[in-house]
Amino acid sequence: MTIKDVEERTGLSRSNVRFYEKEKLVEPSRNESNGYRDYSENDVENIKKIAYLRTLGISIEDIRSIISGKVTLQETLEKQNEVLKSQITDLNKAKLMCEKMLDEESISYEKLQIEQYVTELQDYWKDNQTVFKLDSVSFLYIWGSMLTWITITVLCLIIGALSYSKLPIEIPVQWSKGVATSLVNKNWIFICPVSCIIIRYLLKPFIYAKLQMNNYYGDIITEYLTNYMCFIVLSVEIFSILFTFGVVKNIVVLLFVDTVVFIGLLVVGLTKMDLRGKEIL
C-alpha cells in the first residue's frame, strides 16, 4: 500500500504516519522498482494501535518500549491508569471547589477568603505544586509560543524585503576576522524566513524526539529551543546586512550574546522551577 492508501485505511493524516516512521515505531519496506515505501497490512494495524495508545495519553517512548518488548502493554496501561486516576481526582477536587464557591450568594475577588475553602493551606499548596512549577517558567511559554515564532519569521521577511533593493548583487554569508570569505546572490536574504519555517515544522519534531522528554515541560523546552534557533537565523540575517554596509565586522560577539541570553533564561527558568518544587515539598 502507498501512503495515500494508509491515510484512507486508518483515517490518520500523512504527517502522523510519517512521524511514527521517523520515531521508528513503524518501518515499512521499500518497493524495489521505485524506491517508495510499501506498507503492509501489519503496518496499517500497527499505525492504528500506536495512534490509539496516543489518545490514551501514553507517550511515544512508552509505546516504543512496548513494541521492543521492554515492558508489556498491561504494565503500561496499569501505570497510565494510575496517572489518569490522579488527574481525574485533581479535576474533581477543583470542580467541587468551584461548586462550593458558586454556592455563595455573592462572591467576588475582593471578598474572597481562601481559608474559608481550604483548611490546611500548606497541604493545599503541596497538592497543587505542578501549577506553581508551571507558573515559575511562564516566560518560557512566551519565548516558546507560536506568536514569538511568527514574529521572528515575519521580521526575517520584512528585514529582507526592506534591505533587498539596497544590497549589492552578492552578499557575504561567511566571515573570518572581519573579512568576507564566501559570497552568494542577494536572494539568499529570503532564505532566512524559509529557514524559520523549516526549523519549526521539520526540525522541531526531531528535537523533541532527541530530548526524549515525556514530562509536562518537554514541549515547552522544545518550543523554546526551536524559537532560539530561529532567533539565531534572524541575528545572522541582520549581521549579514550590517556587515555588507560596513557597520559591524565580528559575528562571534553577536552570537555569543544571543547564546548567553537565551541559555541563561532557560537555566534560570528551570532552576526556579526546581527550587519552587523543593520549597513546596
Secondary structure, 3 states (H helix, E strand, C coil): CCHHHHHHHHCCCHHHHHHHHHCCCCCCEECCCCCCEECCHHHHHHHHHHHHHHHCCCCHHHHHHHHHCCCCHHHHHHHHHHHHHHHHHHHHHHHHHHHHHHCCCCCCCCCCCHHHCCCCHHHHHHHCHHHHHHHHCHHHHHHCCHHHHHHHHHHHHHHHHHHHCCCCCEEEEEEECCEEEEEEEHHHHHHHHHHHHHHHHHHHHHHHHHHCCCCCCHHHHHHHHHHHHHHHHHHHHHHHHHHHCCCCCCHHHHHHHHHHHHHHHHHHHHHHHHHHHHHHC
